[in-house]
Amino acid sequence: MTFSMLRSIVAIGISACLYTASVDAQLDPLSVQIQPLAQSSLLLDIANAGDKLVAVGQRGNVLMLENNQWHQVATPVLSQLTKVFFFDDKLGWAVGHDATVIHTQDGGETWSVQMQSAEIEKPFLDVRFYTPEDGIAVGAYGLFYRTADGGKTWQDEFHQELLFEDDVAYLNDLKAEDEALYLSERASLLPHFNRLIRLEDKRLLLVGELGMVAVSDDNGHTFTKTNFDYDGSMFNAISVGDDVYVMGLRGHVFKSDLSLSAWEEVELPVQSSINGALVTSNNDLYLVGNAGIVLSVDDGRATIVARRQGENIVAIAKDSKGQLWFAGSKGLFQLD
């Protein structure tokens, strides 16, 4: 496998605009980060923080929507940020390249580094907390870290149960022969972990590369692969009542009930990779993806809401006034 994580816009988020550790080391993020065009730069996620929205993206950029105006706030990193999560209106975490985790305790106004390691050479792609203390960050090539103290310390985990059977046998043989080579090989055998969500029944669902869709009933300590008959990458997942949708490469979207045993493909009017999703309080489902596509899904039928040629959309969120905001390769915007 090569390090082109998503083969789509999320590949832009993972592989493009990389800033080398040597360059970053010479720069003070707090003095060079604030840019007048940050709102139009590559942004990869948006999250609700009380009545505010918080967006993250390239160069460690964090922007906040307050009173219908976006403004940039300083962060202590220049690493590209791929995902942001808020437990409540104050406590939030953002993750990204160089195994970066930054944390806010004031709703996104200020941030501190909790973890960062250029030596790991893998990005985190998602983060989720299920209490203010207990959380998980996941990413490329099976990157999986857990905290039990609000992010002050993080411990890595290796989830062998998500390997292919042939890879398990290979690693077992290698471990008996060469411990150092075993550790090196296992670091690249797991698929990319792209998204981690909590289902209505409180289980965790993890989706990723090579058609990986797995579920955990013990807060991610162990996972079981579901009966998912598709081997393309899944970039995102969302729970809509008692239904679960997973989505990814080339417009492939699948739906199941909470049994996760009877996946049905949702036919889309496009073949664009689907990167993000939003469900509203009325259970309206929106999907966004490459080629600027915005879709609505009603009763398993998808229709085109908008198509913005020349850009790729990665994330969608609704602000406190009920207005939809989108993030992607050309920054933040609303539909006309």
N, C-alpha and C positions, 0 to 999 in steps of 0.2 A: 504494500500500500504506500502511496505517496501522501505528502502532507497537503493535499488539496481537499479540504474537508467536506465541502458540501456540493461541489461541482455546480454551483449556482450563485445567486447573490450572496448567500451565506458564505460561499467561498471567497467573495470579495471581503466579507466581514472577517474571515479567518486569515486569508492569504494575502490580500492586497493591503497597501498602505502600511506595511510592516516597518517599524522603526528599530534599527539595530540597537543592541544593548550599549555598544560603544558610543553611539551618538547620544542616546538618552542619558548616559552617565555624565555627559558634559553639560546637560541642560538642567535648569531648575524649573520643574513643571509649574510652580506657582508664578514664575516670572514670564514664561513664554507661552503659556497655554491659552490665555484669554485672547480670542480672535473675533473680529467683527462679523466674519462670515461663518461662524461655527454652526449656526442654525441651518445652513445650506450644505454642510459637510456630511460625510458618511455617518449615519446614525443607525444603530442596530437594534435598539429596543426602547420601549416606553412603558412606564409603570405608574399606577395611581399611588399617590402618597397623601391620603386624606382628600382634601379638595384641590390638590395640586397634581400635576403630571411631572414626571422626571424622565428624561431621555439620556441615553448614553451612546458613545460611539468612538470614532478614531481619536488618537492622541490623548486618550484619557478624558475626552470631553464629557461633561455633564451639563445639561440644560434643564431649567425648570420653567414650567408654565404657571404664572400667577397673574390674576386679573387679565387674562386673555393675552398676556405678553410673555414671550420666551426670553429668558436671560441666562447667560452662562455663569456657572460657578466654578471656582478653582478646585482642582483635586491634586493630590500629591503624586500622581503618576502620569506618564506619557504613553503607557501601554494601551493598545486598543481595547475598549470595553465592549463586551458582546451581550451582556444580559444584566438587568437590574431587577431586584425583588424587594418589596416592602412588606414587612410583617404587620405593621400598622402605620399610622400617619407620621411616626417619628423614626422607627428603626428600619433601616434599609441596608442592603448589600449590593454591590456591583462586582462583576467578575470579568476577566478577559485574558489577554495574551500574557505570557510570562507567568502563568499560573497566578494571576493577580486577583486579590480580593481586597476591596476597600469597603469601608463601613461608615454610615452616618447615624447619628442619634438625634438629629434635629430636622428630620424630614427632607434632607438633601442639601441643606445650606452649607454644611462643612463635612469633609470626609477625611478619614485616616486609613493608612495602610494596615491591613491585618496579615496579609501574606503576599509575597512576590518572590519569584525565583526564575530568572532567565535560564538557569541551568536545566530546568525541567523541560524547556523547549516545547511546551504544549499549552494551548489555550483552554481555559475554562469556558464552557458554552452555556451553562445554566447554573443557577443557585436557588435553593429553596430552604426556608426555615419553617419548622412546624411547632416550635416554641421560640421565645426570645433567646434561648440558649442553644437549642438543638437544630443543626442545619447540615445541609449537604451541598457540595459543589461538584459538578461533573463536567467532563470535557472530552477532548480528542484522545483517541487511542485508549479508551477505557479509564481516563483520568477520573478519579473518584476520591474526594476528601470529605471528612466528617468533622464537625465540631460539637462539643457539648458544653462550651462556655461562651457562647455568643460570638465566636470567631477569634477569640484571643489566641487559641491554639487549634491547629488542624492536623488530623492524622489521615494518612493515605490508606486506602483499602484496595485489594485486588479481588475482583469478582469473577473467579474462575468458572462459576456456574453459567456465565454468559459466553464462554468460549465455544467454538465448534468442537465436536468430539475428537476429531483428528488432532486439533491443537492441544487438547488436554493430554492426550497420550504422548504427543511430542514433548510437551513441557515436563511431564513426569519422567520421561527417559532422560531428558537433558539435565534435570535437577540432580539426578543420581550421578551424572558424569562430570558436570561442570557448573558449579553454583553461580559463578560470575556470568557465564554465558546464558544461563537460565534466566537470571534477573534482567539481562539485556534484552533477550528475546521476548519475554513476557510483557515488556513495556510497550510492544508494538503490535501484539496479536489481537487484543480486544478491539471491537469496533468503536467508532466515535459515539459517545453518549451525547445526544443533541438536545434532548428536552426531558425534564422530570416534572410531572404534575401529580396533584393529589386528586383522586377520584371521589365521587359522592359517598362511597362506602368507606372512605379514609385510607384505602390502599394507595400505594405509589405506583405510577406508571412511568416507565422509562423507555424512550424510543431513540433509535439511532441508525447508524449505517448498516448496510447489508440486510435490511428488512428486520432489524431487531426491535421487537415490541415485548417488553417484559414487565412483570408485575411483582410487587412486594407487599406482604401483609405485616412486616415487622420493621417499618420505617427504613427500608433500604439496606438492612443487614444481609438479607438474602433475596434473590430474585428468581422468578420462574418464567421461562419464555412462554409466550402464548402461541396458540395455533394460528400463526399469521403466514399466509402463503404468498409472500411477495418478497423479493430479495433486493429491492431498491432502497435507497436511503429515505428514512423518515426524518423530517426536520422539526416537526412540531406535533403537538397533541392538545386536545381540549375536551373538557367534560361539559356536556349539555344535558342537564337533568340526568336521566338514567342512561343516556347514550354517550358513547365515546368516539371521537373522531381522531384519526391520525392522518398526517399529510406529508407530502414530500416531493420527490423527484418527478419531473415531467408531468405534473398535474395529477398525480396519483393520490387520491383521498379515499380512506376506508372508514366505515362506520360499524360499530358493534354495540350491543347492550353490555351491561356490566359483567356478564359472564365472560366476555372477551374471547368467546369461542366460535362466534359465527360472524366473521368479518365480511361485509359487503362493500364493493367499490361504489363510490358516488361518482356518477358520470359528470364530467365538467365540460363546458363549451370551449375550453382552451387546453393546451398542453404545457403551459408554463409551470415551472416548479412553484409549489406553494410553501411559503416561509412562515407565515404568521396567521393568527386567528383571534377572534374576539367574540364572546357571547354576551349579549346585553341582558338587562334585568327581565326583558320580555322573552328571553331565549331565542332572540334573533342571532343568527350565526353569520359572521363575515370572515372571508378568507382573503389574504393578500399574497402576492407573489411576484415572480419575475415578469418582465415586459410590462410593468406598471399595472398589473391586473388587480382589480377589486371585485370580489364575488359575494353574493348573498346566497345562503343555503336555507331552503324552506322545505321541510318534509322530504329531505333527501334529494331535492332538485336544486341545482345551482344555476344562477343567472348572473350576467355581467352587470355590475354597477358602474364601473369606470375602467378605462384603459389608458394609461399614461405612457406613451411610447418613449423609449430612450431612457427609462429609469427602471430600477427594481425596488420593490417595496418589501420590507422585512418585518415590520411590526405595525400594529394598530391598537389604539386605546381610545376610550371615551372620557372626556373631561367632566368636571362637576356640573357643567351646564348641558350635558348631553350631546356635545359636539364631538365628532370623530376626528382624530388626528392620526397621521400616518408618518412612518419613518422609513428611510431607505437610502439609496445611493446618492440622492440629491437633497438629503436632509429632511426637515419636518414640513408638513403641509396639510391643508384641508382640501377637500374636493370643492370645486366651484359650484 
